[in-house]
C-alpha cells in the first residue's frame, strides 16, 4: 500500500511542473509573436489591406489582449 501512496504523491507533484513548462512555452510564443508583428507589419498590412494606422494598432491590440488575462496581485 505504501508503494501506491508514493505513486499517487509523485503523480500529483508531476502535474505542476508540466503546467509550469506549458505556461513558459505559451509565454515564449506570445512574446515571439509580439516581437514579430513590428517587422512583419508591412507584409501583414499588404495581405489584409490595412492602413498604416491599423498596422500600428496590431502590437497595441496584442498587448491589451495579453494584459487582460494577466493576474492582478494587488486586488
Secondary structure by P-SEA (a helix, b strand, c coil): caaaaaaaaaaaaaaaaaaaaaaaaaaaaaaaaaaacccaaaaaaaaacccaaaaaaaaaaaaaaaaaacccccc
